[in-house]
Structure formats: C-alpha cells, structure tokens
Amino acid sequence: MAEDIRQNKKANFSTLTEHNNGVTKTMASKTGTSKKLVIKNFKDRPKLTDSYTEDTWLKLRDAVSAIQNSTSIKYNLEELYQAVENLCSYKVSPMLYKQLRQVCEEHVQAQIHQFREESLDSLSFLKRMNRCWQDHCRQTIMIRSIFLFLDRTYVLQNSLLPSIWDTGLELFRTHIVSDGAVQSRTVDGILEQIERERNGEAVDRSLLRSLLGMLSDLQVYKECFEQRFLMETNRLYAAEGQRLMQERDVPEYLHHVAGRLEEENDRVISYLDQSTQKPLISTVEKQLLGEHMTAILQKGLSTLLDENRVTELMLLYQLFSKVKEGLPVLLQFWREYIKTYGFGIVGSPEKDKEMVQELLDFKDKMDNVTQQCFQRNETFINAMKEAFESFINKRPNKPAELIAKYVDSKLRAGNKEATEEELERILDKIMIIFRFIHGKDVFEAFYKKDLAKRLLVGKSASVDAEKSMLSKLKHECGAAFTSKLEGMFKDMELSKDIMIQFKQYMQNQSEPSSIELTVNILTMGYWPSYTPMEVHLPPEMVKLQEVFKTFYLGKHSGRKLQWQPTLGHAVLKTEFKEGKKELQVSLFQTLVLLMFNEGEEFTVEEIRSATGIEEAELRRTLQSLACGKARVLNKNPRGKDVEDGDRFNFNNDFKHKLFRIKINQIQMKETVEEQVSTTERVFQDRQYQIDAAVVRIMKMRKTLSHNLLVSELYNQLKFPVKPGDLKKRIESLIDRDYMERDKESPNQYHYVA
C-alpha cells in the first residue's frame, strides 16, 4: 500500500518539473503543500581548448606592447579584461603573472640604452629620465587596469608576490635607477639644479619634484639622494658661513640666515621629501648659526643693543632659540653687556650728575628688549636683575647717595617737569633701581637730610608724593627703615598745632611783638644732626625766643630746646626807591641785612663781629646778597668773590618786577664737607649695628667660632661689609669685655655676661 502511494507522488511531481539552466523549479500541485527550490551544478564543466589560452595571451601581449609603445590597442579594453578573468578562472594565473612580468621586464631593460648617451647635458638627461618615469607610470597603470582581476585575486592571495604596480616599480628600480652610471648622473643633475637655485638662478621645480618623487616611490630616496644632498648642503653652508661672517655686519648676516632658512623650508614644501626637513634645517642652522654663535655675539650684540635695533634683536633671539645651546650663550653675553655698560654709567665720577637718569633710561631700554625681543623670557629677566645688582654695587655708597638726591630733585617744589601721574611713575622706576642697592642705609641718610630741608623750608612739591614715596620705602625695606622719616612728618604736623596755641598765647600777652614767629619743634632722634652755631640775634628776636621757650616748657616740662639758626628763614619788609618789597631770606641773610638799619656801610670783619656768623658761611651769605641775581647790597670793589677788604652798602636803587623776591639761599646747597659728614655718620651707625649684632648673637649662642660668627653676621646685617671691618669690631668688643677669646683656641669666642 505504502509503495503505491510513493509511486503516485513521484508521477505527479515529474509531470510538473521544468528544466531551466540547471535550476529545478518545484511547483506544488493544486492539492500540494509548500514550494521547494533545489540548486544543482553542471555535471561537467566546459573545458578550455589548448589554443584558447595561447590565443588569449597573444591578444593580451599585443595590448601590453601597444601600451608600452604608445600605439592604439586593437581590442576593446572590456574584452581584454574579460579575457584575463576567463584565464584566471581556469587557474592559468601563475603562468599569466609570470608572462606579464617577463614582457614588462624586457621593455624596461630596453629603456636603459637611451641613458647611455654621453652627449646629453645634465638638464636634458633629467628631462629624459623624467619622461621615461612618467611614461612608465602611465603604462603600468594602464596594464594594471587590464590585469586588475589577476591583481585582485591571484596576487592578493599570494602574500609573497608583489602587485602589478609594485612589480613595475621594482623593475624600474632594478634595471634603470640602480644602474650605477644612471643613478650617479640623476643625483648629480638634481644636486646641480638645487645648487643653481641656491645661487639665485631659476630652475624647473616641477621637474625636481617629479624626479625626487620617483626616488621616493622607488624607496631609494634616502640612500641615493638624501645623504649626498645633506653632505653638499653642509659643505655649501659651512663655506658660506665662514665667508659672510667676514664680509657682512651682524644685522645683515642675521637677515641672510633667516632668508636661507625660509628658502630651505620652501624647498621642502616645493619638491623635497618631508622627511628631509628636519635634518636639512638642522644642517643649515648648525653651519650658519651654531658654528658662529660666539663670533656673532662678540661682533654685533653690543651694537644691536646700543642702537636699540629691536627687529634684529628679535630675529637674533628667534634664530638662537633654534640652535642647541644658543640661548644660554646669548644669555651669558647679554648679562656681560649689561654689567659692562652699567659700570660705565656708575663707575665714572664725571658722569655723577646724569648717573641716575642714565640708569633709569638704561633699565627702561633693557626692559623693552626683554619684553619685545626676548619674549619675556624669565631667565633673561632674572639675568638682567642680577647684572644690575652686580654693577651698581661695584661702586659702594655713591649710587645710593645720588638716587636720594635724584628723588629730592623730583619731590622739590618748582619741579615743573612732571604731573602727579608722571611723578608717581618716576618714583616707581627709582624704586626698581633702589632694590638693587646693598647699602640702603646710605640712601636713608641722604634722603632724610634732603627731606628735612624740603619740610623745613617748605620746598616739598606735594605732600601726597612725599607720603607715596614713604609708603614705597616702607613696603620695600620694612617699618624700621621708615620710622624716623615718618617721625619727621609727625613733628611737622605737631608743630602746626603748637603754633596755633602759641598765637593764642601771644594775643593774651600785655606786650604784643611786631615780629611774627613760627617755630618747628624737631625730635632730635628723627632728624639729621645739625652742628649748633651761636649767632648774635637782635634783641627783639631773643626776647621772642624766650617767650616761646616759656610757653613751650610750661606745656612740656622736662624737655630741652636747642635753637638751630642754620635752618631759620625770614621775610623782611624793605623800602627801595622803586617802592616797598618783601625779601624772602635765610636767617643769616636776615642778620646781615638788619645791620643796614643801623649804618650805611660795613666791612666783612665788622659784619662778622656783629652777627657772629662763621667766616665761610658769612662769605657765602654776602655773596648771595651782593653778587647774585638779586643784588640788594653793593660790594666795593665789584667782583664775584668776597675778599677780606671788601665793603658793603645798601643798594637803594634795587629794582625787581616781583613784590616778593626770594634770594637764593647758597647755604642750603650741599657742600663737600656735608657729604663727607653724612657718609661718616652712616659708617658710624654701621659700626653700632655691627656691635649690636655681635653682642646679640653671642648672647644667644654663648660660644661660637670666628667663621660661624662672621657667617651669622652676614645673614643679619643689611649692608655690605668687609671681613676686615667685622674683625675690627670683634676686637673692639673683646677690649671692652663684651666677649673673650678661648684660651686654648684663639678662633673661639665666649660671651661675657
């Protein structure tokens, strides 16, 4: 039963079967179930005839030959491609690949003969080589497009076989470029063209780009060309560097180097391989800069800085930053230049008047160089500070003194040069120079003396500027440094309050004075020490002094007043033929002029005995009254200097356009003796400070060796001191029994309680 059913099914199926290209479509009967699809291969694969392979290869070879000879191809490219695919499908690929390589190799080998001609010049040879290479590349691309199926199947599956393109490169490299004579002429020609371009001639850059691209593609660029190219570059620039360093000045040479570097970078962009850039630029920098760094700086840095050649200095920095050890060498020369130039300003006594202004200008100039040219390099800024500190302290004390006087000239009334903002800026710049000074106590002494003059004579340009300077000093050196200076300002403010009280006191007196007295009470420790001078004051002045003394000591018992006539000044009402005038004069000038209320004419000796003024001071005073611009006295005989026999009388014919005339106070000008005494006071103060520091250290340590004591002193003292001076102070303290030497070890000290 089962068997019959199977037979029936089979019969139904066969009647509905239709053959189509080896694919059997199964269709279900009307009463059948799902559809089925069965795929079958051909039972027998068609075979290629022997002649087909050979005929197809001949067709392909003809096509390759036509491509190589630049003639037209007889066959359709699609037909050729299909032929290659057919051959590959029947596993003829190894033979096909081998035959193709052989044909290509024969063609390339035949090309070598065109390069054997000796008559060809260098450029023609290069052009021929380039044409051959371009043709070869074009032909290889065409051949590969026909044999693409072979390249993407058989060759791709065999990792040891080079692709058709790589085979083309290999054949060209082996049979043409690797030929000794051809390679030599090619590289020589390229180098010759590059040298011509370096010498300013125009060359065919596209030709060079193509040929160097060829060497790169053939992977012989480095061994065949780059090594020789770098050697030639090295030789060329070594000779050029030596020659131009002799012939050109430094600015011109720097611009030439920058130009050369730009040219070489452009060369890399235009036709050299990118990998050559680093060694090429390095070679140029080494030969044009690295070998001549010291010579460039010795020959030109001073000139560039002296003339403030910002562009060239910027270029110098940029170039030296590219060379190994370039910036450290530049830094060293920069530091030495500042020291040398700076000491030229500081170390010349004849330049003392302009020293501070020149220092400020020099500092501005160097700041500008670091900002604009040296890219604000911190190392260069620090080196500049060190150099300034070094040269400014080679001449001890004098710079500090002159800076103090410069500040005085700027803060003194009558300084019309600057507005408040400009004055503030000048003071800030001065503080920068001030920081470099070691002996700041010298500055303090002279600054204090000049400040005293400004405050007492009312010559200060601005209280705000004075206090601004004081706050700068306080910020820089601490409160201890400025405590006395601040005390001077307090004294002036207290004196104003006292004078208000004194005026009220005078109004209550039974006998009011015709003279208006103003007194400044100065605390002795704050102000500079003044040499007391006894002079003969008029009775009215003496009486008024006594009244003030009674008033002041009544309020402040236990204090002692010492009058300082050298600091006094007065306003005298005077009558001339022209009319009434007021004379603003010093106390010494006042005493001399008041004598002419009592008599017509006096000799120098008579004036001296009447006033009690010291001789040198008197001569300066008479000179200011009789020989200056405002001559209120006549001198006989006439002359600029005051001699012993000279006689003086009142100049009734004196004329002046102003009502109040200020007669220059010659005694206010600093004498050499005053300078020396101020400096000596500083040295005396230093000795006291050394003594105090030694005792302080020994009291704390009890026992200390000489070297350790000296080391501690250097740490504590804020001014420069020589070892010999320290030794003298130690000896002095031993003599005064503050300390003693160890009996067994003389270099050991013990504190004596």
C-alpha positions in Angstrom: 0.0 0.0 0.0 2.8 2.4 1.0 4.8 1.7 -2.1 1.9 2.6 -4.4 1.4 5.9 -2.7 5.1 6.8 -3.3 4.9 5.9 -6.9 1.8 8.1 -7.4 3.6 11.1 -5.7 6.6 10.6 -7.9 4.4 10.6 -11.0 2.6 13.8 -10.0 6.0 15.6 -9.3 7.6 14.6 -12.6 4.8 16.0 -14.7 5.2 19.4 -13.1 9.0 19.7 -13.5 10.6 22.1 -15.9 14.3 22.4 -16.6 15.8 25.8 -16.8 19.6 26.4 -16.8 20.2 23.6 -14.4 17.9 25.1 -11.8 14.9 22.9 -11.0 11.8 24.8 -10.0 9.4 22.7 -7.9 5.8 23.7 -8.2 3.2 22.2 -6.0 0.0 20.6 -7.4 -3.2 22.2 -6.7 -3.6 20.0 -3.8 0.2 20.1 -2.8 1.8 21.8 0.2 4.9 24.2 0.3 7.2 25.2 -2.6 10.8 23.9 -2.8 13.9 25.2 -4.6 16.8 22.9 -5.4 20.1 24.3 -7.0 22.3 21.9 -8.9 25.8 22.4 -10.6 26.6 21.5 -14.1 27.5 17.9 -14.2 30.5 18.6 -16.4 32.5 21.9 -16.5 33.3 23.2 -20.0 37.0 22.7 -20.9 39.2 25.3 -22.5 40.8 24.4 -25.7 44.6 24.4 -25.9 44.6 27.1 -28.5 42.3 29.4 -26.3 44.9 30.1 -23.6 47.6 30.7 -26.2 45.5 32.9 -28.4 44.2 34.9 -25.4 47.7 35.5 -24.1 48.8 36.7 -27.6 46.0 39.2 -27.6 46.9 40.4 -24.2 50.6 40.7 -25.1 49.8 42.7 -28.2 47.8 45.1 -26.0 50.6 45.4 -23.5 53.1 46.1 -26.3 50.7 48.7 -27.8 50.5 50.4 -24.3 54.3 50.3 -24.0 54.9 51.7 -27.5 52.1 54.3 -27.1 50.2 52.9 -30.1 46.5 52.2 -30.4 45.1 48.9 -28.9 43.3 46.7 -31.4 40.9 45.2 -28.9 38.2 46.5 -26.6 39.5 47.0 -23.0 36.5 45.4 -21.6 37.1 42.4 -23.9 40.7 42.2 -22.6 39.6 42.5 -19.0 37.1 39.6 -19.6 39.9 37.5 -21.2 42.1 37.9 -18.1 39.1 37.0 -15.9 38.5 33.8 -18.0 42.1 32.8 -17.8 42.2 33.3 -14.1 39.0 31.3 -13.7 40.8 28.3 -15.3 43.8 28.6 -12.9 46.2 29.9 -15.6 47.0 32.8 -13.2 50.6 31.7 -12.3 51.6 31.4 -15.9 49.8 34.7 -16.8 51.5 36.6 -14.0 54.9 35.2 -15.0 54.5 36.0 -18.7 53.3 39.6 -17.9 56.3 40.2 -15.7 58.6 38.9 -18.4 57.1 41.2 -21.0 57.4 44.2 -18.7 60.9 43.4 -17.7 62.1 43.1 -21.3 60.6 46.5 -22.1 62.2 48.2 -19.1 65.6 46.6 -19.9 65.3 48.1 -23.4 64.9 51.6 -21.9 68.3 51.8 -20.3 70.0 52.4 -23.7 68.6 55.9 -24.0 70.5 56.9 -20.9 73.9 55.8 -22.2 74.4 58.8 -24.4 77.4 60.8 -23.2 76.5 63.9 -25.3 73.4 64.7 -23.2 73.8 67.7 -20.8 72.7 67.4 -17.2 69.3 69.1 -17.7 68.4 67.2 -20.8 69.3 63.9 -19.0 67.0 64.8 -16.2 64.2 65.7 -18.6 64.7 62.4 -20.4 64.7 60.5 -17.1 61.5 62.2 -16.0 59.8 61.5 -19.3 60.8 57.8 -19.1 59.5 57.6 -15.5 56.2 59.4 -16.3 55.7 57.0 -19.3 56.5 54.0 -17.2 54.0 55.1 -14.5 51.3 55.7 -17.1 51.9 52.4 -18.8 51.9 50.5 -15.6 48.5 52.0 -14.6 47.0 51.0 -18.0 48.4 47.5 -17.8 47.2 47.1 -14.3 43.7 48.2 -15.3 43.6 45.4 -17.9 45.0 42.8 -15.5 43.1 44.1 -12.5 41.3 40.7 -12.0 44.7 39.0 -11.8 45.9 41.6 -9.3 42.9 41.3 -7.1 42.7 37.6 -7.0 45.8 35.6 -7.6 48.3 38.3 -6.5 46.3 39.3 -3.5 46.1 35.7 -2.3 49.8 35.2 -2.6 51.5 37.5 0.0 54.9 36.8 -1.4 54.1 38.2 -4.8 54.3 42.0 -5.4 51.3 43.7 -7.0 51.5 44.7 -10.7 52.2 48.4 -9.6 54.9 47.3 -7.2 56.3 45.0 -9.9 56.5 47.9 -12.2 58.4 50.0 -9.5 60.7 47.1 -8.8 61.6 46.6 -12.5 62.3 50.3 -12.9 64.4 50.5 -9.8 66.4 47.3 -10.7 67.1 48.0 -14.3 67.3 51.8 -14.6 67.7 53.6 -11.3 70.0 51.0 -9.7 72.3 51.3 -12.7 75.4 53.0 -11.3 76.0 55.4 -14.1 72.3 56.4 -14.5 71.9 56.8 -10.7 75.0 58.9 -10.4 74.0 61.2 -13.3 70.5 61.6 -12.0 71.5 62.5 -8.5 74.3 64.8 -9.7 71.9 66.5 -12.0 69.3 67.1 -9.2 72.0 68.4 -6.9 73.3 70.7 -9.6 69.8 72.1 -10.2 69.4 72.7 -6.4 72.8 74.4 -6.1 71.8 76.7 -9.0 68.6 77.6 -7.3 70.5 78.3 -4.1 72.7 80.7 -6.1 69.7 82.6 -7.3 69.0 81.0 -10.6 65.5 79.9 -11.7 65.1 76.2 -12.1 62.2 73.8 -13.1 60.8 72.9 -9.7 58.1 70.6 -11.2 60.9 68.6 -12.8 62.8 68.3 -9.5 59.5 67.4 -7.6 58.8 64.7 -10.1 62.3 63.1 -10.0 62.6 63.3 -6.2 59.1 61.8 -6.0 60.4 59.0 -8.3 63.3 58.3 -5.9 60.9 58.3 -3.0 58.4 55.9 -4.7 61.3 53.6 -5.6 62.4 53.7 -2.0 66.0 54.8 -2.8 65.5 58.5 -1.8 67.4 58.3 1.5 70.3 56.1 0.4 70.8 57.6 -3.1 69.9 61.2 -2.7 69.3 62.5 0.9 72.7 61.6 2.3 74.6 63.2 -0.6 72.2 66.2 -0.5 72.8 66.8 3.2 76.6 66.5 2.7 76.5 69.0 -0.1 74.3 71.3 2.0 76.7 71.1 4.9 79.7 71.9 2.6 77.9 74.8 0.9 76.7 76.5 4.1 80.0 75.9 6.0 81.8 77.8 3.3 79.1 80.5 3.1 79.0 81.0 6.8 82.8 81.5 7.0 82.8 83.9 4.1 79.8 86.0 5.1 80.9 86.3 8.7 84.0 88.1 7.4 82.2 90.2 4.8 78.9 91.3 6.4 77.9 93.1 9.6 75.7 91.2 12.1 72.3 92.6 11.2 72.8 91.9 7.5 74.1 88.4 8.3 71.1 87.6 10.6 68.7 88.6 7.8 70.6 86.4 5.4 70.4 83.4 7.7 66.6 83.9 8.2 66.3 84.2 4.4 68.2 81.0 3.9 66.1 79.1 6.4 62.9 80.3 4.7 64.3 79.2 1.3 65.1 75.7 2.6 61.7 75.3 4.2 60.1 76.4 0.9 62.3 73.9 -0.9 60.9 71.1 1.3 57.3 72.2 0.5 58.1 72.5 -3.2 59.9 69.4 -4.1 61.9 67.7 -1.3 60.5 64.8 0.7 59.0 65.9 4.1 61.4 63.6 6.0 64.3 65.7 4.8 63.1 68.9 6.5 64.4 68.2 10.0 68.0 67.2 9.1 68.1 69.9 6.4 67.1 72.8 8.6 69.3 71.4 11.4 72.3 71.4 9.0 71.7 75.0 7.9 71.2 76.2 11.5 74.4 74.4 12.6 76.6 75.8 9.8 75.2 79.3 9.6 74.5 79.8 13.3 75.8 77.1 15.6 79.4 77.4 14.3 79.4 81.2 14.6 77.4 81.9 17.8 80.2 83.4 19.8 81.5 85.4 16.8 78.1 86.8 16.0 77.6 87.9 19.6 81.1 89.3 20.0 80.9 91.2 16.8 77.3 92.5 16.9 75.4 92.2 20.2 76.7 95.4 21.7 76.0 97.4 18.5 72.4 96.0 18.3 71.7 96.9 22.0 73.5 100.3 21.8 71.4 101.2 18.7 68.3 99.6 20.1 67.8 97.5 16.9 64.6 95.8 18.1 63.9 94.0 14.8 67.3 92.4 14.6 67.4 91.6 18.3 64.1 89.8 17.9 65.5 87.9 14.9 68.7 87.1 16.9 66.6 85.6 19.7 64.4 83.6 17.4 67.4 82.2 15.5 69.4 81.4 18.6 66.4 79.6 20.2 66.5 77.1 17.3 70.2 76.1 17.9 71.4 73.8 20.6 72.9 75.9 23.5 72.0 79.0 21.6 70.0 80.8 24.3 72.5 80.0 27.2 75.3 81.6 25.1 73.1 84.6 24.3 72.1 84.9 28.0 75.8 85.0 29.0 76.7 87.7 26.5 73.6 89.7 27.4 74.5 89.6 31.1 78.1 90.7 30.4 76.9 93.6 28.2 74.6 94.9 31.0 77.4 94.7 33.5 79.9 96.4 31.3 77.6 99.2 30.0 76.1 99.7 33.5 79.5 100.0 35.2 80.4 102.6 32.5 77.5 104.7 33.9 78.2 104.0 37.6 82.0 103.9 37.6 82.6 107.3 36.1 82.7 110.1 38.7 82.5 112.7 35.9 79.0 111.3 35.0 77.6 111.5 38.5 75.2 114.3 37.6 73.5 112.2 35.0 74.0 108.8 36.6 70.5 108.2 37.9 68.7 109.4 34.8 71.0 107.3 32.7 70.4 104.2 34.9 66.6 104.7 34.6 66.9 105.1 30.8 69.2 102.0 30.6 66.8 100.0 32.7 63.8 101.1 30.5 65.7 100.1 27.4 66.7 96.7 28.7 63.1 96.1 29.9 61.9 96.9 26.4 64.4 94.4 24.9 63.2 91.6 27.2 59.5 92.4 26.5 59.7 92.8 22.8 62.7 90.8 21.6 63.3 88.1 24.2 59.6 87.0 24.5 59.6 87.9 28.2 61.8 85.0 28.9 62.0 84.7 32.7 65.7 83.6 32.6 66.7 86.7 30.7 64.7 89.0 33.1 66.4 87.4 36.1 69.8 87.6 34.5 69.2 91.3 33.9 68.3 91.9 37.6 71.5 90.0 38.7 73.6 92.1 36.3 72.1 95.4 37.5 72.7 94.4 41.1 76.3 93.4 40.3 77.4 96.6 38.6 75.5 99.1 40.7 77.3 97.8 43.9 80.8 97.8 42.3 81.0 101.5 43.4 79.8 101.4 47.0 77.6 104.2 48.5 77.7 106.7 45.7 74.8 105.4 43.6 72.7 105.3 46.8 73.6 108.9 47.6 72.8 110.1 44.1 69.5 108.2 43.9 68.5 110.0 47.1 69.4 113.4 45.6 67.5 112.5 42.4 64.4 111.8 44.4 64.9 115.1 46.2 65.1 116.9 42.8 61.8 115.3 41.7 60.0 115.9 45.0 61.2 119.5 45.5 58.8 122.4 44.8 59.5 124.1 41.5 59.9 120.8 39.6 57.6 121.6 36.7 58.7 118.6 34.6 56.1 116.1 35.7 52.4 115.8 36.5 51.4 113.8 39.6 50.9 110.6 37.5 54.3 111.0 35.8 55.9 111.7 39.2 54.4 108.5 40.6 55.7 106.6 37.6 59.2 108.1 38.0 59.2 107.1 41.7 58.2 103.6 40.8 61.1 103.3 38.4 63.5 104.7 41.0 62.3 102.1 43.5 63.3 99.4 41.0 66.9 100.8 40.8 66.8 101.2 44.6 66.1 97.5 45.1 69.5 96.6 43.5 71.5 98.7 46.1 73.1 96.9 49.0 73.9 99.9 51.2 70.4 101.2 51.7 71.4 103.0 54.9 73.4 105.4 52.8 70.3 106.2 50.8 68.3 106.7 54.0 70.9 109.1 55.5 70.9 111.4 52.4 67.2 111.0 51.8 66.5 112.0 55.4 68.8 115.1 55.1 67.1 116.2 51.9 63.6 115.5 53.2 64.4 117.7 56.3 65.4 120.6 54.0 62.2 120.2 52.0 60.0 120.1 55.1 61.7 122.9 57.0 62.0 125.3 54.1 58.5 124.4 52.7 60.0 123.2 49.5 58.1 120.0 49.1 56.2 119.8 45.8 53.4 117.6 47.1 52.7 116.0 50.5 50.9 113.2 48.6 54.0 112.5 46.6 56.2 112.5 49.8 53.9 110.1 51.5 53.7 107.9 48.4 57.5 107.6 48.4 57.5 106.9 52.1 55.0 104.0 51.7 57.1 102.6 48.8 60.2 102.6 51.0 58.2 101.1 53.9 56.9 98.3 51.6 60.4 97.7 50.3 62.5 97.9 53.5 60.1 97.5 56.4 58.7 99.8 59.0 62.0 100.1 60.9 63.6 101.7 57.8 61.0 104.5 57.6 60.1 105.0 61.3 62.3 108.1 61.6 61.1 109.5 58.3 57.5 109.1 59.5 58.5 110.8 62.7 59.7 113.9 60.8 56.2 114.2 59.2 54.6 113.9 62.7 56.9 116.6 64.0 55.8 119.0 61.3 52.1 118.3 62.0 52.5 118.7 65.7 54.4 121.9 65.2 51.4 123.4 63.3 49.2 122.6 66.3 51.7 124.1 68.7 51.9 127.3 66.6 48.1 127.8 66.7 48.3 127.5 70.5 51.3 129.9 70.6 49.5 132.6 68.6 46.6 132.4 71.0 49.1 132.7 73.9 50.7 135.7 72.2 47.4 137.5 71.9 47.0 137.3 75.7 50.4 138.9 76.3 50.5 142.5 77.5 53.2 143.5 75.0 52.4 142.1 71.5 55.5 141.7 69.3 55.9 143.3 65.9 57.6 140.1 64.7 55.6 137.0 63.7 57.4 133.9 64.9 56.9 130.4 63.5 58.8 127.5 65.2 59.2 123.9 64.1 59.8 121.5 67.0 62.1 118.7 65.8 62.6 115.5 67.8 66.4 115.0 67.9 66.3 111.3 67.1 64.2 111.6 64.0 66.1 114.4 62.2 69.6 114.7 60.8 72.1 116.0 63.4 73.0 119.7 62.8 76.1 121.4 64.1 74.9 124.1 66.6 76.1 127.6 65.6 76.0 130.6 68.0 75.0 133.8 66.3 74.1 137.3 67.6 70.4 137.7 67.2 68.7 141.2 67.5 67.2 141.8 71.0 63.6 141.5 69.6 64.3 138.0 68.3 66.0 136.9 71.5 63.1 138.2 73.5 60.6 136.4 71.3 62.6 133.1 71.6 62.4 133.4 75.4 58.6 134.0 75.3 58.2 130.8 73.2 60.6 128.8 75.5 58.5 129.8 78.5 55.3 128.9 76.6 56.6 125.5 75.4 58.3 124.3 78.6 55.1 125.3 80.5 53.3 122.7 78.5 56.1 120.1 78.2 58.2 120.2 81.4 61.4 118.3 81.4 62.2 118.9 77.7 65.2 120.8 76.4 65.0 123.2 73.5 68.1 123.8 71.3 67.7 126.5 68.6 69.1 125.8 65.2 69.8 129.2 63.4 71.2 127.4 60.3 67.7 126.2 59.4 65.9 129.5 60.0 64.4 131.8 57.4 62.5 135.1 57.4 60.5 137.6 55.3 61.9 141.2 55.6 59.8 144.2 54.6 62.1 146.6 52.7 61.9 150.1 51.2 63.8 150.9 48.0 63.5 154.0 45.7 61.2 151.9 43.5 58.9 151.2 46.4 58.2 148.6 49.1 59.4 145.0 48.6 59.4 141.8 50.6 62.6 139.8 50.7 62.4 136.0 51.5 65.8 135.2 53.0 67.7 132.9 55.3 68.3 133.8 59.0 71.9 134.6 58.2 70.9 136.9 55.3 68.4 138.5 57.7 71.1 139.3 60.3 73.3 140.9 57.7 70.5 143.0 56.1 69.2 144.2 59.5 72.7 145.8 60.2 71.9 148.3 57.4 69.1 149.8 59.5 71.9 150.9 61.8 74.5 152.2 59.3 75.4 153.0 55.7 78.5 150.8 55.0 80.2 147.9 56.7 83.4 145.8 56.1 83.4 142.0 56.1 85.1 142.0 59.5 82.5 144.4 61.0 79.6 142.3 59.8 81.3 139.1 61.1 81.8 140.5 64.6 78.3 142.0 64.7 76.5 138.8 63.6 78.8 136.1 64.9 78.3 134.1 61.7 81.1 131.6 60.9 83.5 133.0 58.3 82.8 130.6 55.4 79.1 130.8 56.0 79.3 134.6 56.1 81.2 134.8 52.8 78.5 132.6 51.1 75.8 134.8 52.6 77.3 138.1 51.4 77.9 136.6 48.0 74.2 135.7 47.7 73.2 139.3 48.7 75.8 141.3 46.6 76.9 139.0 43.7 73.7 137.0 42.8 70.8 137.9 40.6 69.0 139.9 43.3 71.7 142.4 44.5 70.2 144.2 47.5 73.7 145.1 48.6 76.5 146.8 46.7 80.1 145.5 47.1 83.2 147.6 46.7 85.3 146.7 44.8 83.0 144.8 42.4 83.7 141.1 41.9 82.2 137.6 42.1 84.1 136.5 45.3 84.0 138.2 48.7 87.5 139.2 49.9 88.7 140.4 53.3 88.9 144.2 52.5 85.5 144.4 50.7 83.0 147.0 51.9 79.2 146.7 51.6 76.4 149.2 51.4 72.6 149.1 50.9 71.6 149.2 47.2 68.7 151.7 47.4 68.4 151.7 43.5 67.5 147.9 43.6 64.7 147.1 41.1 62.7 143.9 40.5 59.4 143.2 38.8 58.2 141.0 41.7 56.9 142.3 45.0 58.2 139.3 47.0 61.7 138.3 46.0 63.3 135.1 47.0 67.1 135.5 47.3 68.8 132.2 46.6 70.0 130.6 49.8 73.5 129.5 48.9 73.9 128.0 52.4 71.2 125.4 51.5 73.4 123.9 48.8 75.2 120.8 50.0 79.0 121.2 50.4 81.6 118.5 50.1 82.1 118.7 53.9 78.3 117.9 54.4 78.5 115.0 52.0 81.6 113.6 53.9 80.0 114.1 57.3 76.7 112.4 56.2 78.7 109.4 54.8 80.8 109.3 58.0 77.6 109.2 60.1 76.4 106.3 58.1 79.7 104.4 58.7 79.4 105.2 62.4 75.9 103.9 62.5 77.1 100.8 60.8 79.7 100.2 63.5 77.0 100.4 66.1 74.8 98.0 64.2 77.7 95.5 63.8 78.5 95.8 67.6 74.8 95.2 68.5 74.6 92.2 66.1 77.7 90.6 67.5 76.5 91.0 71.1 73.1 89.7 70.2 74.5 86.6 68.5 77.0 85.9 71.3 74.4 86.4 74.0 72.2 83.8 72.3 74.9 81.3 71.4 77.3 81.8 74.4 80.2 80.2 72.5 81.0 80.5 68.8 83.9 80.1 66.4 85.1 83.1 64.3 83.9 81.7 61.0 80.4 80.9 62.3 80.1 84.3 63.9 81.1 86.1 60.7 78.6 83.9 58.8 75.8 84.8 61.2 76.7 88.5 60.9 76.5 88.4 57.1 73.0 86.9 57.4 71.8 89.6 59.8 73.4 92.8 58.5 71.5 94.6 55.7 74.5 96.5 54.3 77.7 95.4 52.6 80.6 94.9 55.0 84.2 93.6 54.6 85.6 90.8 56.7 88.4 93.1 58.0 85.8 95.6 59.3 84.0 92.8 61.2 87.3 91.6 62.7 88.0 95.2 64.0 84.6 95.4 65.7 85.1 91.9 67.3 88.5 93.1 68.6 86.9 96.3 69.9 84.2 94.3 71.8 86.9 91.9 73.3 88.7 95.0 74.5 85.5 96.4 76.1 84.9 93.0 77.8 81.7 92.1 76.0 83.3 88.8 74.9 86.6 87.0 75.2 88.8 84.6 73.2 89.1 80.9 74.3 92.5 80.4 76.0 93.2 77.2 74.1 91.6 78.1 70.7 92.1 81.7 69.6 89.4 81.3 66.9 86.7 80.5 69.6 84.8 83.3 71.4 82.9 83.2 74.6 80.2 85.7 75.7 81.0 87.6 78.9 77.8 88.1 80.9 
